[in-house]
Amino acid sequence: MKFFLFLSLFYLLNTSFAYTQQYKPIDTSDSTLRKENVLRFDLKTKEYIAFVKEKYIAKYSTKIADDFKGFSKDFVKEINDGSFVFDKKINEYVQDVLTKLRKNNKNIPDNIDILIAKTNSLNAYCLPNNTFVLNMGLFYWLNNEEQLAAVLSHELAHKILEHTTESKKKRIEELSSKKTVNELKTIEKIKYGKSDYAFELFKQKLYTTQEEARKHEFEADSLGFEIFKKSSYSQSEFLNALNLMVRYDTIKPKGLKIEIYRKMFDLPNQKFDEKWMLKEDFSSYNYNLFTEKIDKDSISSHPETLDRIARIKKLFPETEIKTENINSETFDEISTIAELEIVPNLYNTENYGSAIYACLLFLQTETKYEEYYKKWLGYCFSKIYEGRKNYKLNRYLDRIDPKEQSESYQQYLSFVWNLRLNEIKEIADFYSK
């Protein structure tokens, strides 16, 4: 669900800020910087395709090249649409972290570009053309530069091992194999139960693919740590970064207190109405009606993080030896920026409902930036008003789904859906002033 990852992001709201209440979100409208990055990305794509054609026979290279060309068009559109941050300080900082890792690791490619995505989740990924993407959420959720370097080391390992390209080659082999061709022919001959047979075949292929992905994650952990430990960073932080992922994946957010609704929506010209807080009773909800056809855990693209941690502890016991951290004021500053960018990022992707929820979470814990988040309440409620008025609110606000959402989020959704059009406008007008 689109909001699941976002929820966990707000479990801890304890960053100390160094910016003023007049913080202005990063401007990503600079067409010159976008153009420069598109040109570099296109050049790297051409270099990658040349590499593929040199390494593999035409049977594989043509398909790999064509697929990546198609992907590249979509990725370039994301750049042009402003999905990435081109901030000099942030870009120079991550390049400096890469330089520290490269110092004693000559196997790290030289021509690596790192882009910062305006995405709030704790994630990073590498593309086969030596383009790496770090989400802004990394700076918010991770505790220090060393953990950022650990994540980057893991992604560098994926690239060095060419996991993406090798996986693509293997898929081509499987699809063109006699076994797969014969299986497809068998399906065509079946008169009854064809869909069940096809689903079982799909499930087998899916499990095989995910098994390979798990293997790649383990390999990237091992090589990633070898890269990381050759740097000056504390080895225990490699493990700590993974431990944060466990917390991020499993801990539910503290959620909103009822008091914040009364505090923020009891307005001079519109008194708080307790009816806004009414919600459906799901206490007798039968969750068994929604059993997944394919078990989510069995096809997870990443193996259980706890298994990865246990494996690293076994292979590299030195990761459990705690040493002094390297403090980085720059990381702390960027972490502050990342937190203040959360709501603008949600707003710019038209997740206005999520943005309001985020504002309220911050407003019940923060006072220093109260005016900043109140301003964004105005922006977001104005969009919610437009959506409700034009019968497009479903586009901006989730419907209640008890099998996927926390009680806090269900309460929040109930509140917004309960508001009448004129009540939404009053809130929007009040906070937009």
N, C-alpha and C positions, 0 to 999 in steps of 0.2 A: 504494500500500500504506500502511496506517495508520501504519507505523513509519518510512517513508522520510524524511519531513520531520523527524521527531524525531532521527534519527541525526546529521544534519549539524549540529544545534544544539549538539552537544558537541565540535565540532572544536577550539575554543579554550576552555580552562578557566583563564583567567588573571585573573579579576576579583579585585581586592583588596577584602576584606570589612571592614565597619565595625560588624558586629553580633556579638553574643555567640553562643556555642554553644547558648544556650537560646532561639534564635529560634522564635517561634510563627507558624505559617502564618496568613495573613489570614483572618479570620472572615467568611464570606459568608452567614451565617444570619440577619442582621438583617432581619426581615420588614417593618419600617417603611420601611427604605430601598428594599427591593424594591418595595413597594407604591407608593412615591412615583415610582420610575422607570417602573413599569408605567403609572401614570396619565399621566405625561408622554409616554410612547411612544404611548399610545392617543390623546392629544390631537394629537400630531404626525401620526398616521395620518389622523385626521379632517381636519386642515388639508391634508394631501397629497391626499386624495380630492377635497376641494372644489376644489383647484387643478387637478386632472386634469379634473374635470367642466366647469370654466370654460374650459380650454384646448382640449380635444378634443371632437369630436362624439360622440354617444352610442355609435356603432359601436365606437369605441376606448375611451372613458372607462369604460364599463360593465365591459368585460373587464379593463382595467388595474386598476380599483378592486377588482373581485371577487378577482382574483389576489393583490393586495397584502393584502387583508383576510385571506385564507387564510394567507399568509406571516406576517402579524402575529400570528396565534394561536400559531403555532409559536415565533415569536421571544419572545413574552411567556412562554410555557412555559419557554424557556431562562432567562429572567430569574428566574422563580420557582423554578427548579431549582438556582439558585446558580451559574450558568455565568459570572457577571460579578463583578468586584471593585468594591465601593463603599467605597473607602478615601479619606478626606478629603484626605490629602496628595497622593496620586497624581492624584485628580480635579482638585484645584485647580491642580496643576502643568500638566496638559495643557491646561486652560482658559487658563492664563497663556501657554502657547506659542501657542495659537489667537489670543489677544488681540494678541500681538506680530505675527502674520501679518496680522491684520485692520487694524492701524494705518494702513497705506498701501495697503490693498486694499479699497476700498469695495464691490466686487462680491461679497465673501464674505457670505453670509446671516448675519443676527443670531441667529436662533433655532436654533442648532446644539447638540445634545447629544452628548457623547462618552462612550461606554461602554468599559470595559476588560475584555476577555474573558480568562478563565483558560485561555488557550491558549498553548502554548510556541513556536509557529512564528512566523517573521518575516513578519507579514502585517497588513494593515489593509484595511478596506472601508467604503464609505458606502452608506447606504440612501436611497431617494428621498424619505423623509419627514424629511430633515435629521438623521438619527441616524448617527453615525460610530462605528465599532468599531475599537479598537486592541488588538492582542493583547499580552499581557504579554511574549511573546517578543521584541517590538520593543525593549524596554528591556534585555533580556539581550544581544541580538545587535548592535544599533547601538552606535556608539562615543560618541555625544554628543547633546546637545539639538538641535544643528543638523541632524543627520541625521534625527532624529525629525520636526523641522519640515519637512524635505524630503518625507518620506513623507506627512505630513499635507497639504502643499501639493498633492501629486499627487491625493490623494483629494478635496480641495476642488475641484479642477479638474473631476473627474468629475461632481460635484454641480452646479457652475455651468453645465456644458454639458448637464446633464440626460441623461447617457448611458443610465442605466438605463431611464428612462421612454421615451426615443426608441427604444431597442432593442426594448422591449416593443411599442410601436406598430408598428414595422416588421415584427415577427413576426406580428402580427395581420393586417397588410396582406397579407403573403405567403401565410398560410394561407387567407385568404378570396379570394385572387386567382383569376381564371379559369384561369390557367396551372396552379396547384396543384390546383384542382378537377378539371381535365381529366386531369392526370397520375394522380391517384388513381382516376379512372374507368378509365383505361387499365390500371392494375394489376389492377383487379377483373375485367377481361375476359381477362387472360392465363391460359391453362390450364397452361402449363409454364414453369418458371423464374421464377415470381412473386416468390419471396423474393429472388432475385438482383437482379431489376429494382427491387424495393422498397429493397434495400440501397443500390444505386447512387444512387437518388433521395435517400435519407437522407444519404448521404455528400456529395452535391452541396450539400444544404441545410446540412449541418454545416460544410463548408468555407467556404460563404458567410457563415455566422454568425461563424466564427472570424476570417475576414478583416475583418469589421466590428469585432470585439473588438480586433484588432491596431491598426486605425485609431484606435479610441478611446484605446488606451494611448498612442499617439504624440501624440494631441491633448492628453491629460492631462499628458504630459511637458512639452509646450510651454507650455501655460497654467500648469501647476504651477510651472515655473521662473520665469515672469513674476511669479507671486505671491511666490515665495521670494526673488527678487533685490531686491524692494522692501522687504524686511525688513533688519535689521541683521546677519543671519547671513552667514557666509562662503559665497560662491557655489560654491566648489569642493566643499563638502560635499553639494550636491545630486547631484553625480557620484559622490562617495565612497559615498553610500548605495546607489546602483545597483551600484557595484563590489562592495559587500558582498553584494548579492543574487547576483552571479555566483559568488562564493566559496561562498555558502550553497547554491547550486544544484548546484555541480559538485565541490567538494572532499569526499572521503570522510573519515569520522572516523578518528582515529588508532586507535581501538578499544581493547579490553581486552588487557592483557598476561596471559599464563598465570599469572604470579606472584600476581596479585591474587586468583585463585581459591584458591590454596594459603594465602595470607595470611588470607583472610576465612572460609574454610570448613574449616580444620584446627582443630577444636574440642576442648575437654577431654574431652568424652564421645563424640566422634565424629571419628575421625581422617580426614584427607583421603584419598579413594580415587581413584587415577589412572583407574579405569574410568569415572568421571564425565565425563572429558574426551574419551572416544571419540566420534568422529563419522563419518558416512558419507563415503566418498571420491567427490567429484564432479569429479575431474580429467578424466574422459572424458565429461563431461556434454555432450549435444548441444543447444546453445541454439537452433539453427536450427529445432527442432521447435516453438518457441513464437513464431514471427514474428507480430507484431501484424497484424490484418486492416486496421486503419487506422493509418497511421504517426503516432506520438504527436506528433512535432515539427510535423507539418503541421496539426494541430488544436489546438495549444497555445492556451490562453485568453490567455496573455501572449506577445507576440512575444519572440524571443530577446533577453535582456537586453543582450547585447553589441551587437546592432543598435540598441537604444535608446540605449546609451551613445555609439555612433559618430554617431548622428543628433544627439544633444544637443551633442556636441563640434563638429559642423559648423555647427549653427544658433547655438550660444552658446559661442564659443571662450573667453569669459571664465570659464567653469566650470573651466578648466584652470589658472587663476591661483591659486596657493595663498596663503591669507591666514591670519592668526592666528585660532585657534578661540576661541569664547566658552566658558569653563569653567563648568560648572554642578554644584555640589555636590549639588543636589537630584536631578539626573539620575543621578549616581553612586550615590546612596543607593537610588534606585528600581531601578537596575540590579542592585544587590546583592539587593534584595527579589525581583526577577524570577528571579534565579538560584536563590535559596533556595526559591522557589515551584514550581520545575520538577517536583520529585518529588511534592509534594502534589497538583499539578494532574493528573499522570498517575494518581495513586492515586484521586482523586475521580472520574475518568472510567473507573475499573475497568481501566486499562491497567497492571495490576500487574507483568506481565512486563517492560514497558518501564521501569517505575519502578525495578525491581531493577537493570536494566542501567545506568540513569542513576546510581543510588547507587554502583555499582561503578566507573563512570567517574570520579565525583568522589572516591571513596575512594582511587583510585590516584594522585591528584594533590593532594588536599587533606588537611591534618592538623588545621587549625584547627577544622573542622566535622565531624571524624570521628565524634564521638558522635551528632551530629544525623543523619547518614546511616546509621549503624548502627541507630539507633532505627527509621528508615523501612524498613530491611531486615527488621526484626522484623515490622512491620505488613504489609509486602508478602508475605513468605513465609507469614505466617498465612493470607492470602487465597489464596495459591497452594495451600496445604495443603487449605483448604476446597474449592477447585475440583477438586483431584485426588481428594479423598475422595468428592465428589458427582458425579464424572464430567463436570465442566464446565470442565476446564482449558483446552480450546480457546477458551473465551470470554475468557480472561485472558492466554493465551500463544500467540504465533504458532507455526505449524508451519514447518519449514525450507523455504525456497524459494530455491534457489541463483541463479535468474535475477533475483531482486529484492534479495537481501540481501548485505551485505558478509561476508567470511569471519569477521570478529570477531563479528558478530551471529549467524552460523550456529553458531559455536563456543559462544556463550553459550546459545543455544536447546538445543543438544545437551546441554550441561551440566544444564540444568534438567529437560529431559525424561528424562535418565538417572537422576535422583534417585528413589529409592523413597519411598513415602508416609511411612514412619517416619523417613527421613533428612530429608525436608522439614520434618517436625514438629520434629525436633531443632534444625535451624537456626532455625526460627521461635521456638521456646521460648528458645533461647540469646540471640537479639538482642531479644527482647521483655522480658527481665528489666530 
